[in-house]
Amino acid sequence: MSLNVEHASVRTLPSEKPLRLLDNAGHAVTGAATGGFGLPNTETLLELYRKMVVARRFDVQVTALTKQGRLATYPSAYGQEACEIGATAALTAQDWLFPTYRDSIALLTRGIEPADILQSFRGDWHNGYDQNAHRTAAQATPLATQALHAVGLSHAARLRHDSIVALTFLGDGATSEGDAHEAFNFAAVWQTPTVFVVQNNQFAISVPLERQTRAATLADKAVGYGMPGYHVDGNDIAAMYAVTSAAVERARSGGGPTLIEGVTYRIEAHTNSDDPTRYRAARDVEHWKRRDPIERLEKFLVSEGALTEAMRTEITDAAEALAARTRDVMTTEAELDPLELFDHVYGRERAALVEQRAALEAEIAAGAFASHEGAAR
C-alpha cells in the first residue's frame, strides 16, 4: 500500500505583510510594517542602488554569454538583487560569506573580479578566487552544505573570542534539507555568530513553496530552533540591509544566530538548461517584474532629490564598463594546464598520484592529445 497521498495544490502567499521600509511605489513606509527598523541614510541607499545597477548589468551580460556558449551554465539572480546585495553589504571586510551557486552578484559585491567568479561556470576551476583574501567561501552547489560550513567557522571564531560573523545564503528549497536543520539547530544551541539569509524566490527549481512546507512563512521556523526570525520583503533593499545589519551586530555582540527570510522572485530560468514555462505562469513573472527592486529604490531616491541624472549616467557607464570587461575576459580562450588536475588533491602527494601525473605528462609531451584538440576546434 502506498503512503503517498496526492493533495490538490493550493497556492498561498507566504504572508500578506512582510517587513518593509519602502513600498512597491518607492514610498517610505511607517508604522508596524517596519518592524521597528529605520531607513538607512541616503548615502548608504545611493551606494546600494549603484551596486544593484552594476550587478544587474553583470548578470544580464553573463546570461547572454551563456546563451552564446561561452559558459557551461549560469544561475541568474535577476530580480533577487535586493536580497543578495542588501545582505552582503551589511558585512564588514573581516566577516565571512558562504554563498550558493546563485550568488554571483554577492561575490561581485565582495569585490571579486568577474573573471574569478566565472571560472567555475566556464569549467576552468572549481573555485577561481582566493577565499581567504575575500573572506568568501566557494559557491556551493549541494543544497545547504554551506550552512554547516558557516556555522563551523563562526563557532570556531566564538571559541577564539574573534569578532567574526558568518553569513550564509540559502534558497527556499534548501530549508527542506537535513543540513539546514542541523545548521539551524547547532547555531541556536551553541549561540554561534551566524546569520542565515533565505532567499525565498518561490520555487526550488520547479517545486513551488507550498509543496515544500506547511509553515506560514519560512521565517516562522526560527521559533522552533530558539532564534529570532524575520520575514522581510526581499525586493526592498532598504529593509534587507537594515534587518541584516541588525542581525550581524547582534551576532557580533554575542547574541547568537538569526534567520532572515527575504521574499523575492527569480525572473530568469533556474539555469540555462531549465524551461520555467513548464511550471509557472507568465502572468506571475510579470507581476513580480512590477515589484522590481532597482526601480523601487530609484523612485525613492529621485523623489528625495538624492539621485540626479548625472549620477544615474555615471552609474550606467560604470555598469557598461564592467559588462565590457566581462565580455573581454569570457571571449578569450583560457590557457588550461591538464596537470593542474593533480594539484590540491592531497596535502602530501601519494605515490599513485605521482605516477598518474608522470604518465599524463609523458602523454602530453608525446603529443597524444594534439589530434583530439584539433578535432575539437
N, C-alpha and C positions, 0 to 999 in steps of 0.2 A: 504493500500500500504506500503510495507516495505521500509524503508530508508536505509537498509543495502545494500551496493554495493560492490561486491567482485572485487578485483583487482588482477591481476597476481602479485605474489610475486617476486620482483626483488632484488637480493642480492647485496647490495652496501656496501663497506667497509666505516667505519666512516671517515677516512682520509688517504691519501697516506703517509703523513709525519707527524706523531705525534712527539712532542718534545722528544728528546732522547739525552743521553750523551754517551751511549755505543751502538754499533750496534749489530746485531744478532750474529756476529762472535766474539764479545768481544773487538772490536777496539774502541778507543776513537773517538768520533765524534767532528767535528769542524764546525764553520760557523753558518748559520742561523738556522739549525736544533736544536741547543742547546737552542734557545730562550734567549740567554744571560746568561744562568746558567753555572757554572763551576763544574767540577768533585769534589766530596768530597775527603778529604785526604785519604791516603792509610790506616791509622789506622781505620778510620770510615768504609771504604769499607770492610776491613777484619772482623770487628765486624758484619756488615750487612750480610756478607757471612756466618759467623758462625750461626747467628740467623736463616737464611733461611734453612741451612742444618739440624739444630736441629728441626726446625718447620716441615719440610717435613717428617722427620722420625717419629715425633709425629703424624702427620696427617695420614701417611700410617698405623701406628700401630693402631690408633683409628678406621680407616676404617676396618681393619682386625677384631678387637674386635666386631665391629658392625655386621659383617657377621657371627660371631660366636654366636651372640645373647646376648652379654654382654651389649650392649646398645640398646635402643629402636630405635634410629635414630641418624644419624650424617651427617651434610652437609660438605662435604670435600672442602678444599680450595687449593687442589693440583693444581699447576700451577699459583696460584694467590699470591704466597709468596712475590714477589717484591712489589705489591700494598699494601698489608697489613702491612708488616714489615717496608718497606720504609717510609710509612706514620706514623705509630705508633712510630717508633724510633725518629721521629722529635719532639715528645712531651717531655716536662720536667716532673718530678715527680709530680709537682703541677697541671699540666693540667689534663683535663678530657677527657676520651674516651667514646664514645657512639657507641657500636658495634651492628652488626646484628647477626643473628643465624649462619652465615657462618664464623664469625671472631674469631674462637677459637685460631688460631695461633697469632692473635693480642693480645689476652689475655695472651697467653704464653709469648709474648714479653714484656708485662707489669709486668711480674714476678709472675703471678698467677699459683698456683700449678695445675698439671693435674687433680688430684682428685677433686679439687674445680671447675675446668672448666667443667668437665664431669658429675657432679651430676645431672644437669638438663636433659641431654641427656639419662641418665640411669633412670630418673624418681624419684630420691631421693628427690630433692629440685628444686624449680623453679629457684633459684639462689644460688650457693654454695659458694660464696666468699663475703668478706666484701667490699662493693662497695666504701665506704668512704676511707678505708685503701689503696685501689689500685687506687682510683680516676677513677674507671671504672664502668659504669652503667651495668645493667643486659643486656644480649644478647636479642635483640628484635626480636620476630618472626613476628609480624604485620609489613607490609612494611611501612617504612618512619616515623613511630611514634617516633622513637628515634631521628630523626632530629629536631622535635619540642622540645623535652626534652633538646637537646644540645643547641638550641637557647635560651630556657628559662634560663638555668643555666648560659650561657655566658652573657646574658643580665643582669641578676642579679649581676654577677661579675662586669660588667661595671658600674652599678649603685653604687656599693660599692667601686669603684676605686680599685678593686682587679685585679691583672695582669694575672688571669687565662684565658686560651684559651680552648675552647671545640672543639674537632674534632669528627666528626661522619662519619661512613661509610654508603653508600647506594649502592644497586645494580642498574643496568640499568633499571630494571623493576620498582623499587621504584620511579624513577623520573616521572613515569606516575601517581603517586598517588597525591591526593589533599594535603595530609600532607606535601609532599615535596615542592609543590608550596608555601604553607603557610610559611614553614620554610625559604625557599629562600627569599621570599618577606619581611618577618618580619626582618630577619637578615640584609638585604640590607638597608631597610628603617631606622632601628634603629642602624645600623652600629655595630652590635654585634661582639665580637671576636670569630667567629665561622669559622671552616674550614670544608667544605663538600667534602668528597672524594668518588666519584662514581666509583665503580669497574665495568666497562663495560665488563662483561665476555661473551657478545654476545647473551645471552638468559635469559629471565625471565621464568624460568623453561623450558618450551618448545616453548615459543614465541620469535622469532628472533627479533633483534633490529629494522629492517625495518618495522615490524608490530606494533611497539610502537610509532615511531616518524618519522617525515619527516625532522627533523633537520639534518644538515650535520654531526654535532657532538653534543654530549650531553653537552660539554663544551660551545658550542655556546649559550646555554640557559642562561648562566650567563649574557650576554649582556642585555637581556630583564629585568633583575632584577637590573641592575646597579652595578654589582660587577665583579671583574676580573675572567676570566675563563681560564683554561689551559687544553689542550688536550695532554696527556702525554702517551708515550709508557709504559704501565703498567707492562711490563716484564723487564724493565730497572730499577733496584732498585736505581741506582745512580741518575737517573732523578727523580724518585718518591721522594727520600729523599731530594734532592736539592730543588725541587719545593715546597714540603710540608713544609720544614724548612723555606723557604722564606714567605710562607703564614702564618705560625704560628707567625713569628716575626712581620709581617705586622699587624696581628690581635692584638697582644700584645701591639703594639705601638699606637693603636687607629685607624688603617687603615681600619677596618671593615672586612667583610667576604670574602672568596674566594671559588670558585667551581673548583675542580680538577677532571678531568676525566682520569682514568687510563685504557687504552685499554689492556685487557688481555683475558684469556680464562679459563673456568672451564673444566679441563681434566676429572675429575670423573663425576659421575652422580649427579643430583641435590641433592638427598639424596639416601639412600639405597633402597627406595621404587620406585625409578624412573628408567625408561628404556630409556636412551638417544638415542639409536639406532632408535627410532621411529621418531625422529625429526632432527637428524643431521648425517652427513656422516662420516664414519671412516677416510676418507682422510683428512677431516678438522681437526680432532683431531691430526692426525699425523703431519699435517702442524704446528700446534701450539706446539707440543712436540719439534719440531726442533727449537723453539724460547724459549726454557726453560730458565727461569730467573737465576737459580743457575749456569747452565753451562756457561751462558754468562759472569757472573761476575767472575767465576772461570778462564775462559780463559784469561780475562784481568789481573787478579792478578798474574797468572802464567807467563804471558808474561812480566810483570813488575818485576818479581823476588820477589814478595811480599808474595806469598803463597808457602811454602815449603812442601815437602812430610811429614815431621814430624808434621807440623801444621795441615795438612789435616787428618792425622791419629788421632791426638788428638781431633779434632772436630768430626770425625766419632765416636770415642769412647764415647764422651760426648753425642752424639745423641743416641747411642745404650743404654747408661745408663739410659737416660730419657725414652726411649721406654720400657725398662725392668721395670722401676719404675711404668710406666703407666699400664703395664700388671698386675703387682702385685696388684695394687690398684683395677683395674677393675675386676679381677678374685676373689676378696674377697667379699663375700656377705655383703651388707650394713646392719647395725643394725638400723632398722627403728622403730620409735615410732608413732603409729597411732594418738596419742593425739596431735602430732605436727600440725595436721590439723587445730587446733583451735588457734595456735599461730600466732601473727602478722596479725590478721584479722581486729581488731579494736584497737585503742589506749586505749579505755576504754571498757572492755568487757560488752556486753549486756546480759540481763537476759536469753534470749532464747539460746544464745551461751553457757552460763554456764550450762544450763540444758542439752543441747545436749552433751557437754563434759562429764558431770557426767553420762549420760546414756551410752555413749560409754565405759567409764572407767569401769562401772559396768559389761557390757557385756564381756569386755576383762578379768576382774577378774573372771568371771564365766566360762571362757574357751569357750565362744561361737564361737571363730574363730579357735580353735585348729584343728578341723576336716577338715576345709577348707584348712588350711596351710599344713596339712599332705597330702591331696589330691593333692595340687599344687606341692608338692615336688615329 
